[in-house]
Every structure is written in structure tokens, then in C-alpha cells.
């Protein structure tokens, strides 16, 4: 049976890697030869299922739309809570009849992921074709065991932009890849979970305990959207373009099952030795896991973690309250990351025009074209049909004219597309970006918005809540300029109880399975909260979520995907809890009379205002001061 050893319960693996980790290896290890990637790799071409309407999920979409009298063919459901996000994925795995397509930056080998992937294996056993596309940066050590999926019948798995070298440790692989630094630090950051080409989840979450409120020491606050209907076919089109790309390597071309067996045996031996030194505590509650499941007390996941995972129930998709609205998909082309052996020039301060074409794919309503595709065609399906309205700041309209729009940018990347959208804002921009390192283009877009009288609010991590503190260094150097131009900055507290009070969304870090419909919020423990949501709401009617951050890494290096939804109802549903969180769960950063910074304490917190990075330890503040000036923005 498919089996993954769980990592020990410690601070969750970072969602982001920094240039300092690679630099440290260079300093300590020196130059090392690169073995190179395999040549003449066989990659059978495959594409998404072409008749989603014939599946149970496809028929459910039609039923839900008819019941809601939806005017638009695609529906959307916000997944802000950790348990709702998990239960939706469980439901898709259980309901799939034809295909499952998963595309992720990171899949961690832990309790939450194992239950999901066991469901994926069961789906494959009942005849569902499964394709898993994973960026290769995190597939080392215990997380390499996720690659065992590739050896399960009816499952194909490919690694995007793989690293060379042994997979026993991250350090060892990075040492082997020093000679290919430019390519190695460019990653596929896209995130998709699609069933039968009828329903799919996209957003900020990777797969792992910390993304589903199940890590004992720290959990991410994140956001996904469950999409239904024709827009999912465009998400699948994006998946196909990456799956069939030369940068995607079948797992079998990179590692053998015997090598994974050896790595697993070593990990198991280490776990056994640890148990002898530190016997695990007796379970405090029953674990409703199936008999013979590899998830059990002999694994180093805590009994509480296992209980939370196996007590969760799939979402009842038949009760999901979708919002039916026009939408579009923006996605970077795979060519943004050069293939193995390609010489990559130094990154410019600003990307050259038309250097890395953006794919704009959309499935819209009956109406005029609203998102004009770039002149460069899409790799898989050119030309691209772009018949949807995603932006119309004017009042709601009905009839044929309602399906016109104004986005006509010839943009280069997902982030560039969002900057163009921001240029159309008339009243308000509400932004959540956990890693916020604005480059020149972004600062110019903010300045232009403020000059038009647009209110701009940004929620990002505080130094204390940031899982990648070095990224905070890049943000910190831009704070004075942003504040001077009138951008309102908020930094999330790392205290989970404050976050729950602020209603931004439960991290779910302790206790409670979700209800049968997946709506249960669960409990919140004392673990650290870390912001990971990526969201833009414009003028209270356009909502954008996806994998992208507003930083130069997302703009220039990583590939990203974004879902644009024009819906006042959905935008308002997302805005209300965010505004509460800004008041009650975040520090409001301002300039004082002397030009220095002051952090205004959240309402009702009982905390005093601060003049240094609040809640952060002295070592963290020292690191920011010493290393921050040397950290280049585009590598953070």
C-alpha cells in the first residue's frame, strides 16, 4: 500500500525558500559538479477529460446552477477555513469518476497529505486516471516519498524543473545544483486540484498539515476557491500546458522505487531510534482510520494530529452555495522557467517587454470578448478564446451589455496583469500578500492609484508571523516610501487567538473535525499563525486569488496562476472578515511626526503601540538589521 513516513512535529516547513539558504551552501561547500538531468525523456502527451458534463460532478454543476438560477455558467465558493479547504479536496477525490489532476509547488509527507493521497490511490484503483505535477524543490528527505505515487497503477507523476543530485537532504541536492543556480531558484508555484474537469480548487494552499490547520507548532492562514463549470476547463488547459512541457520529467526518469524504498527504510530506522529515546504519549482520543492504513500510532505524527485528520468528513458538494459569476484565468507560460542547459541572463530590474508572455485563458458568458489574449499564442491551444468580462467598475447591468469589459492588456506575467488591473481601480484596492516585496512597477502602480484618489490597503505578515523572515527584509526597506505615498499597511499578528477574534479564518490548529458539509470551523489552539493568503479585491466587485504574491519573485521568476472573478457578492463576502481582521488582528503601520515607524496596536488587544517590529524576538530583529541591506529584492 502507498506509504509515506511522517516528519516529526516541529516548526512547519516553510512555504517559501530564500536565497540565503542557497548562499549558505555555496559558502560552506564551494563549487560542486552537476550531474545534469536525463536526456531523451519519454513524455507521453495527455490532455484533460473532454466530456465533464457526462460525469456525476458535471451533472451536479448543472443542477446547482439551475437551482440557483445562475446567469453565468461558472460558480465559485470561497474556502477560507482550513477544514473547509481540506473537506472540499476530500470530496473531489471521492467524487471523481474519470480524472484527477493535481499541480503543486509543495506536497509534504505528513498526516493530512497522506489521507488525501490514499484517497487518490483509491480513485486510481477504481479506474480514475490520475496525473500529479509537482515542483521538485521540496521533494527531498521524507517528502521524497510522495514520489511513490508514480509507481501506483493508473497514476502518472511528473516533476517540474527538477534539481539534480541525491534526494536524501535538501542541502545535498542544492550543492549539486550550484552550477545551475539561475534555473534552480526559479520554481513552478501554481496550485490546482481538479476532478473530472468539472470542479477544481485553486488558490494559495500547498498540500500539508500546516496548510490544513493540523501542524502542532504553526499553521498558515490561507485562501482557496472551489470553482465549478466551464472555467475549470481553462484551469485544466493550463495544467495540460505544464504537464506536456519539456520541463516536466516523469518520476521514473529521476528516481527508482528501490531508491525510495532505501530512503524510507532509513527514515523508519531513525523514527524507531527516536521512539526508543522518547516513547510517544498514549492516544487521548480514538483515531477513525481504516484498518491496515499506514496512518497509525507507529508513525511520528501525534495522536491528536491523526485524530483530526481521520475524523474530518468530505464536503457535501450538493449543498455547496456557489456564486455564479463571469471569470477569467491568468497563468504564466511554462517558458518563464528555462529548460535544463539554457543560459539565463541576469535578471533585470524591470522585465523587458514581451519577454515572458502571459497566457490569458478564460471561459465566459455569451457576450463580447473581454480579456484580450496577448499576441503570443498559448502553447496548447492557440488562438485563445477570451470571452468573459472580469472587470467593469460601473454599476451592475443586465442583458447583453453586461458581458462587456475593459481588460485589454498585453501583459507579460500574472503579476503584470494584476498591475494593469490595479490601474483601472476607481475607489478601493484591498490586497493580501504574505510576501510583499514591491518592485519598481508595483510601487509605480500604487503611486498612480493614490494619485487617482484610490484607497490602497495591504495586509502582509509581520516579522513575527512571517515563515520566511528574510523576505520581510525586502518589504521593510520599502515601508517608508509606501506609507509616504498613502498606502495603508497592516501586518498580521502571529497570535492565533487574535486571528480568530479578527475573523480572518480559523487556522484550525487543534481539535474538531469538520461537519458533514465541510463547514465546521474547528477549534484553534495556541500554535503560531502565519499569513499565506493571496488576494486582491478591487472596487468591491472584482476578486482575484491564486498562487501569486506581490513581489519580484512572482513577477520575474516563479510561474503563477490567478483566478479573476467579477462578483460583488463574492467580493463583499471576502472583504467583511478581512476588514475585521485589519482592525482586530493586525498591527497598523504608520509614519510618526519624526518620519519613523509606529505600529498601532489592534483594537481590543490591550497591547501598547510599538516603535520596533512587534512580537518579534531580538535575534529576528538583529537578522533583519544585519542581513536586510544585502538581500536583493528579486531573490527574496
C-alpha positions in Angstrom: 0.0 0.0 0.0 1.1 3.6 -0.7 3.1 4.7 2.4 4.8 7.9 3.5 6.7 8.2 6.7 5.6 11.3 8.6 8.0 14.1 9.6 8.4 14.8 13.2 6.2 17.5 14.7 8.3 20.6 14.5 8.0 24.1 13.0 6.2 23.5 9.7 8.3 23.5 6.6 8.5 27.0 5.1 6.2 27.8 2.2 9.0 29.8 0.7 12.7 29.3 0.3 15.2 32.2 0.3 18.4 33.0 -1.5 20.3 32.9 1.8 19.8 29.1 2.1 21.4 28.7 -1.2 24.1 31.2 -0.5 25.0 29.4 2.7 25.5 26.2 0.8 27.8 28.0 -1.7 29.9 29.4 1.1 30.2 26.2 3.1 30.5 23.7 0.2 32.2 25.5 -2.6 31.6 24.7 -6.2 30.4 21.2 -7.0 29.9 19.4 -10.3 26.4 19.0 -11.7 25.4 15.6 -12.9 22.8 17.0 -15.2 19.2 15.9 -16.0 18.3 12.8 -18.0 18.2 13.3 -21.8 15.7 11.9 -24.4 13.0 11.5 -21.8 9.7 9.9 -23.0 6.8 12.1 -22.1 3.5 10.7 -23.5 1.2 13.6 -24.3 -2.2 13.6 -22.5 -4.9 16.2 -22.0 -7.9 16.8 -19.8 -11.1 14.9 -20.0 -13.2 16.3 -22.7 -16.8 15.5 -21.6 -17.1 16.7 -18.0 -20.8 17.2 -18.4 -21.2 13.4 -18.6 -19.8 12.8 -15.1 -21.6 13.0 -11.8 -19.7 16.1 -10.9 -20.5 17.7 -14.2 -24.2 16.9 -13.7 -24.1 18.3 -10.2 -22.7 21.6 -11.5 -25.7 21.8 -13.9 -28.1 21.0 -11.1 -26.7 23.6 -8.7 -26.7 26.3 -11.4 -30.3 25.6 -12.3 -31.3 25.6 -8.6 -29.7 28.9 -8.1 -30.9 30.3 -11.5 -27.4 31.3 -12.2 -27.0 33.6 -15.1 -23.3 32.8 -15.6 -22.1 29.2 -16.4 -19.3 29.1 -13.8 -19.7 29.0 -10.0 -17.4 29.8 -7.1 -17.2 29.1 -3.4 -14.6 30.7 -1.1 -12.6 28.2 1.0 -11.1 30.4 3.8 -11.2 27.9 6.7 -8.6 25.2 6.9 -11.1 22.4 7.4 -13.4 23.6 4.6 -10.4 23.7 2.2 -9.5 20.1 3.3 -13.0 18.7 3.1 -13.5 20.1 -0.4 -10.5 18.3 -1.7 -11.6 15.1 0.0 -15.0 15.5 -1.7 -13.4 15.9 -5.1 -11.2 12.8 -4.6 -14.2 10.7 -3.6 -16.5 12.0 -6.4 -14.0 11.7 -9.3 -15.1 9.2 -11.9 -12.7 9.9 -14.9 -9.7 12.1 -14.0 -7.9 13.8 -11.2 -5.2 16.4 -12.0 -3.0 17.9 -9.2 -0.5 20.6 -9.7 1.5 21.9 -6.7 4.6 23.7 -5.6 4.9 21.5 -2.5 3.3 18.3 -1.3 4.6 17.4 2.2 4.7 13.8 3.5 2.5 14.2 6.6 -0.8 13.1 8.1 -3.1 15.4 6.2 -1.5 14.8 2.9 -1.4 11.0 3.4 -5.1 10.8 3.9 -5.7 12.8 0.7 -3.2 10.7 -1.3 -4.7 7.5 0.0 -7.9 8.7 -1.5 -6.2 9.5 -4.7 -4.8 5.9 -4.8 -8.2 4.5 -4.2 -9.5 6.6 -7.0 -6.9 5.2 -9.3 -7.8 1.7 -8.2 -11.4 2.3 -9.3 -10.3 3.4 -12.7 -9.7 7.2 -12.4 -6.8 8.5 -14.4 -4.6 10.5 -12.1 -1.9 13.0 -13.1 0.3 14.7 -10.4 2.6 17.5 -11.4 4.9 18.7 -8.6 7.7 21.3 -8.5 10.8 19.5 -7.5 12.3 21.9 -4.9 10.8 20.2 -1.8 10.9 16.6 -2.8 13.9 15.6 -0.6 14.2 13.6 2.6 10.8 12.4 3.9 8.9 14.5 1.3 10.5 12.5 -1.5 8.2 9.6 -0.5 5.4 11.5 -2.2 7.0 10.4 -5.4 5.9 6.8 -4.7 2.6 7.8 -6.3 4.4 7.4 -9.7 4.6 3.6 -9.1 0.9 3.1 -8.5 -1.0 1.8 -11.4 -3.2 4.4 -13.2 -1.2 7.3 -11.7 1.3 9.3 -13.6 3.6 11.8 -11.8 6.0 14.3 -13.2 8.4 16.7 -11.5 8.7 20.2 -12.9 12.1 21.8 -13.3 13.9 19.1 -11.3 17.1 19.5 -9.3 20.0 17.2 -9.7 21.7 15.2 -7.0 20.7 12.9 -4.2 17.4 13.3 -2.5 18.5 12.4 1.0 18.6 16.0 2.1 17.9 19.5 0.7 21.4 20.6 1.3 22.9 17.8 -0.7 20.8 18.5 -3.7 21.4 22.2 -3.6 25.1 21.6 -3.5 24.8 19.5 -6.7 22.8 22.3 -8.4 25.1 25.2 -7.6 26.3 25.3 -11.2 22.8 25.8 -12.4 21.7 28.4 -9.8 19.6 30.6 -12.1 17.4 27.7 -13.2 17.2 26.1 -9.7 15.8 29.2 -8.0 13.0 29.6 -10.5 10.1 27.5 -9.4 6.6 26.4 -10.6 4.4 27.9 -7.9 1.0 27.1 -9.5 -1.6 25.2 -7.4 -4.5 23.2 -8.9 -6.7 20.3 -7.7 -9.1 19.3 -10.5 -11.7 16.5 -10.7 -13.3 15.3 -13.9 -12.6 18.7 -15.5 -15.8 19.7 -13.8 -14.8 21.1 -10.4 -11.4 22.3 -9.1 -9.7 24.1 -6.3 -7.1 26.9 -6.9 -5.6 29.4 -4.5 -2.7 29.7 -2.1 -2.5 26.3 -0.3 0.1 23.6 -0.9 -0.7 20.2 0.5 0.5 19.6 4.1 -0.5 19.7 7.7 0.4 23.4 8.1 -2.0 24.4 5.3 -4.9 22.5 6.8 -4.7 23.6 10.4 -3.1 20.3 11.5 0.5 21.3 12.4 1.2 21.4 16.2 3.5 24.4 16.2 2.4 26.7 13.4 -0.3 26.9 10.7 -0.9 29.0 7.6 -3.9 31.3 7.2 -4.8 30.7 3.5 -7.5 31.1 0.9 -8.7 28.9 -1.9 -11.6 28.9 -4.3 -13.7 25.9 -5.3 -14.6 26.5 -9.0 -17.3 24.7 -10.9 -18.3 24.7 -14.6 -16.6 25.8 -17.8 -13.9 27.9 -16.0 -12.5 24.6 -14.8 -11.8 23.6 -18.3 -9.5 26.7 -18.6 -7.7 25.6 -15.4 -7.2 22.2 -17.0 -5.9 23.8 -20.1 -3.3 25.5 -18.0 -2.5 22.2 -16.3 -2.0 20.5 -19.7 0.4 23.1 -20.9 2.7 22.4 -18.0 2.2 18.7 -18.0 3.2 18.3 -21.6 6.1 20.7 -21.3 9.7 19.7 -21.7 10.5 20.9 -18.2 8.2 18.2 -16.7 10.1 14.9 -16.1 8.4 11.6 -15.3 9.4 10.5 -11.8 10.8 7.2 -13.2 13.4 9.2 -15.1 14.6 10.8 -11.9 14.4 8.1 -9.1 13.7 4.4 -8.9 11.3 2.7 -6.5 14.2 0.9 -5.0 15.9 4.2 -4.1 12.7 5.4 -2.5 12.5 2.1 -0.5 16.0 2.7 0.8 15.2 6.2 1.8 12.1 5.1 3.6 13.9 2.4 5.4 16.4 4.9 6.7 13.7 7.2 7.8 11.9 4.4 9.6 15.1 3.4 11.4 15.5 7.0 12.5 11.9 7.0 13.8 12.4 3.7 15.6 15.5 5.1 17.3 13.7 8.2 18.3 10.8 6.2 19.8 13.2 4.3 21.9 14.6 7.5 23.3 11.3 9.3 23.5 8.2 6.9 23.8 5.2 8.6 22.3 2.3 9.5 24.6 -0.8 7.3 24.8 -3.5 8.4 22.4 -6.1 10.7 24.0 -8.9 10.1 21.5 -9.8 7.4 19.1 -8.5 7.6 15.5 -11.1 6.6 13.0 -8.6 5.3 10.4 -9.3 2.3 8.2 -7.8 -1.0 9.1 -4.4 -1.5 7.6 -3.9 2.1 6.9 -0.2 3.3 7.0 -1.5 6.1 9.2 -1.2 4.9 12.7 0.4 5.2 16.1 3.7 3.8 14.9 4.2 6.9 12.9 5.8 10.1 14.4 2.6 12.2 13.9 0.9 13.0 17.2 -2.3 11.1 18.1 -4.1 14.4 18.1 -3.0 15.1 14.5 -4.1 11.7 13.3 -7.5 12.0 15.0 -8.1 15.4 13.5 -7.3 14.1 10.0 -9.4 10.9 10.1 -12.4 12.5 11.8 -12.8 15.0 9.1 -15.6 14.5 6.6 -15.8 15.3 2.9 -17.8 18.4 2.0 -21.3 17.8 0.8 -20.9 19.3 -2.7 -24.7 19.0 -3.3 -25.2 21.6 -0.6 -22.4 24.0 -1.7 -23.7 27.5 -2.2 -21.9 28.6 -5.3 -21.8 32.2 -6.5 -22.3 32.2 -10.3 -20.2 34.9 -12.0 -18.1 35.7 -15.0 -14.4 34.9 -14.6 -11.0 34.5 -16.3 -7.8 32.7 -15.7 -4.4 34.3 -15.9 -1.4 32.0 -15.9 2.3 32.3 -16.7 3.6 30.2 -19.5 5.9 27.3 -18.6 8.6 29.0 -20.7 9.0 31.5 -17.9 11.4 28.9 -16.5 14.2 28.0 -18.9 14.8 24.3 -19.7 17.9 22.4 -18.4 21.1 23.7 -20.0 19.6 27.1 -21.1 21.8 30.0 -20.3 19.7 32.6 -18.4 20.9 36.2 -18.4 21.0 38.2 -15.2 17.5 39.3 -14.1 16.8 42.9 -15.0 15.4 45.5 -12.6 12.3 45.6 -14.8 11.3 42.8 -17.2 11.7 43.6 -20.9 8.6 44.0 -22.9 7.1 40.7 -24.2 10.0 38.7 -22.6 7.8 36.1 -20.9 4.3 36.0 -22.5 1.3 35.6 -20.2 -1.3 33.1 -21.1 -4.8 34.5 -20.6 -7.4 31.7 -20.8 -11.0 32.2 -20.0 -14.4 30.7 -20.4 -17.0 33.3 -20.3 -20.6 34.1 -20.9 -22.4 34.7 -24.2 -21.1 38.2 -24.9 -18.3 40.3 -26.3 -14.7 39.5 -25.8 -13.5 41.0 -22.5 -10.0 39.8 -21.9 -7.8 40.1 -25.0 -5.1 37.5 -25.3 -1.5 38.5 -25.8 -0.1 38.4 -29.3 1.9 35.4 -28.4 -0.3 32.4 -28.6 -0.9 29.8 -25.8 1.3 26.8 -26.1 -1.5 24.2 -26.0 -4.4 26.0 -27.6 -3.9 28.9 -29.9 -5.6 31.1 -30.6 -7.2 31.5 -27.2 -10.9 32.3 -26.8 -11.3 35.0 -24.3 -15.0 35.7 -23.9 -15.6 36.9 -20.4 -15.9 40.1 -18.5 -13.8 40.3 -15.4 -13.7 44.0 -14.8 -16.4 46.5 -15.1 -16.4 49.2 -12.3 -19.7 50.6 -13.4 -22.9 49.6 -11.7 -24.3 46.1 -12.3 -26.1 45.7 -15.6 -28.2 43.0 -17.1 -28.7 41.9 -20.7 -26.1 41.5 -23.4 -24.2 44.7 -22.4 -23.5 43.1 -19.0 -20.9 40.9 -20.6 -18.6 43.7 -21.9 -15.4 44.6 -20.0 -12.3 46.7 -20.2 -9.2 44.5 -19.6 -7.2 44.6 -22.8 -3.6 44.4 -21.6 -0.8 42.9 -23.5 0.9 41.8 -20.3 4.0 39.6 -19.7 3.3 37.8 -16.4 0.4 37.2 -14.0 1.7 40.0 -11.7 2.0 42.4 -14.6 -1.6 41.6 -15.4 -2.7 42.4 -11.9 -0.8 45.7 -12.0 -2.7 46.6 -15.2 -5.9 45.8 -13.4 -4.9 48.0 -10.5 -4.6 50.8 -13.0 -8.3 50.6 -13.6 -9.3 50.8 -9.9 -11.5 53.8 -9.1 -12.2 53.6 -5.4 -10.5 50.9 -3.4 -7.8 48.3 -3.6 -7.7 45.7 -0.8 -4.6 43.4 -1.1 -3.4 40.4 0.9 0.2 39.3 0.1 2.1 37.3 2.7 5.4 38.0 1.0 5.2 41.7 -0.1 8.4 42.9 -1.8 7.2 45.5 -4.3 9.5 46.2 -7.2 9.5 49.5 -9.2 6.4 48.5 -11.3 4.4 47.8 -8.2 5.4 51.0 -6.4 4.5 52.9 -9.5 1.1 51.3 -9.7 0.4 52.1 -6.1 1.5 55.7 -6.6 -0.7 56.1 -9.7 -3.7 54.6 -7.8 -3.2 57.0 -4.9 -2.9 59.9 -7.3 -6.4 59.0 -8.7 -7.7 59.0 -5.1 -7.9 55.2 -4.8 -7.6 53.9 -1.3 -4.9 51.2 -1.1 -4.7 48.8 1.9 -2.2 46.0 2.1 -2.2 43.2 4.7 1.0 41.2 4.9 3.0 39.3 7.5 4.6 40.9 10.5 8.2 39.9 11.1 6.9 37.6 13.9 4.3 35.8 11.7 6.5 35.5 8.6 7.7 31.9 8.0 10.4 33.4 5.7 11.9 36.3 7.8 14.4 37.3 5.1 11.5 38.1 2.8 10.4 40.6 5.4 13.7 42.4 4.9 12.8 43.3 1.4 9.4 44.5 2.4 10.8 46.5 5.3 13.0 48.7 3.2 10.0 49.8 1.1 7.7 50.6 4.0 8.6 54.3 4.3 8.1 55.0 0.6 4.7 53.2 0.6 3.5 55.0 3.7 4.6 58.3 2.3 2.5 57.8 -0.8 -0.5 57.0 1.2 -0.6 53.2 1.1 -2.2 51.8 4.3 0.0 48.9 5.7 -1.2 46.2 8.1 0.9 43.4 9.5 -0.8 40.3 10.8 -0.2 39.2 14.4 1.2 35.7 14.9 -1.2 35.1 17.8 -3.8 32.6 16.7 -6.4 33.7 19.3 -6.2 37.2 18.0 -6.6 36.0 14.5 -9.7 34.1 15.3 -11.1 37.1 17.0 -10.3 39.1 13.9 -12.4 36.6 11.8 -9.8 36.3 9.1 -10.2 32.5 9.3 -9.5 29.7 11.7 -6.1 28.1 11.4 -7.8 25.0 13.0 -4.7 24.1 14.8 -6.4 22.0 17.4 -9.4 19.8 17.7 -12.5 19.1 15.9 -13.3 17.6 12.6 -15.5 19.5 10.1 -19.2 18.9 9.9 -20.7 16.7 7.3 -20.9 19.5 4.8 -17.4 20.7 5.5 -18.4 23.9 7.0 -17.2 23.3 10.5 -14.6 25.7 11.7 -13.0 23.5 14.3 -11.0 24.7 17.2 -8.0 26.9 17.4 -5.0 26.1 19.6 -2.0 28.0 20.7 0.1 27.4 17.6 1.7 30.2 15.6 -0.3 31.7 12.8 1.4 32.7 9.5 -0.3 34.5 6.7 -0.3 32.7 3.3 -3.4 34.0 1.5 -3.0 35.8 -1.8 -5.9 38.1 -2.6 -6.8 41.3 -4.4 -10.3 42.9 -4.2 -10.9 45.9 -6.4 -13.7 48.4 -6.0 -15.8 45.9 -4.1 -16.6 43.9 -7.2 -13.6 42.1 -8.6 -11.9 39.4 -6.6 -8.5 37.8 -7.6 -7.0 34.9 -5.9 -4.3 32.4 -6.8 -0.7 31.4 -6.2 1.0 34.8 -6.8 2.5 37.2 -4.3 3.0 40.8 -5.0 6.8 40.6 -5.1 9.5 40.4 -7.7 10.0 36.7 -7.3 6.4 36.1 -8.5 6.8 38.7 -11.2 10.1 37.7 -12.6 10.9 34.1 -11.7 8.3 31.8 -10.4 5.3 30.7 -12.6 2.0 31.6 -11.1 -1.8 31.3 -11.7 -4.6 33.6 -10.8 -8.4 33.4 -11.0 -10.3 36.6 -11.6 -14.0 36.7 -10.6 -16.3 39.6 -11.2 -18.8 39.4 -8.4 -19.9 42.0 -5.9 -21.4 39.3 -3.6 -18.2 37.2 -3.5 -16.0 40.3 -3.1 -18.1 41.6 -0.2 -18.1 38.1 1.4 -14.3 38.2 1.4 -14.0 41.8 2.4 -16.0 41.8 5.6 -13.8 39.4 7.6 -10.6 41.0 6.2 -11.7 44.4 7.4 -12.5 43.0 10.8 -9.0 41.4 10.9 -7.4 44.6 9.9 -8.9 46.2 13.0 -8.6 43.4 15.5 -5.8 41.1 14.4 -3.2 43.2 12.7 -0.7 46.0 13.5 -1.4 49.2 11.6 1.9 50.6 10.5 2.2 54.4 10.2 4.8 57.2 10.0 5.2 59.3 13.1 5.9 63.0 13.1 9.7 62.4 13.0 9.4 60.2 10.0 9.9 57.0 11.9 7.6 54.0 12.1 5.0 53.2 14.7 2.9 50.1 14.9 -0.6 50.9 16.2 -2.0 48.0 18.3 -5.1 46.1 17.2 -8.4 47.2 18.6 -9.3 45.5 21.9 -5.9 43.7 22.1 -4.8 45.5 25.3 -1.4 46.0 23.7 0.6 49.2 23.6 1.7 50.7 20.3 5.2 49.7 19.3 8.2 51.5 17.7 10.1 48.4 16.7 8.9 45.2 15.0 6.2 43.9 17.4 6.1 40.4 18.8 9.5 39.6 17.2 12.5 38.3 19.1 15.7 40.2 19.4 17.6 37.7 17.2 15.0 38.2 14.4 15.3 41.9 14.7 19.0 41.7 14.6 18.9 39.4 11.5 16.7 42.0 9.8 19.1 44.8 10.5 22.3 42.9 9.6 21.2 40.9 6.5 18.4 43.0 5.2 20.6 45.5 3.3 22.3 42.7 1.4 19.2 40.8 0.3 18.3 41.5 -3.3 14.6 42.0 -3.8 14.3 39.7 -6.8 15.7 36.7 -4.9 13.5 37.1 -1.7 
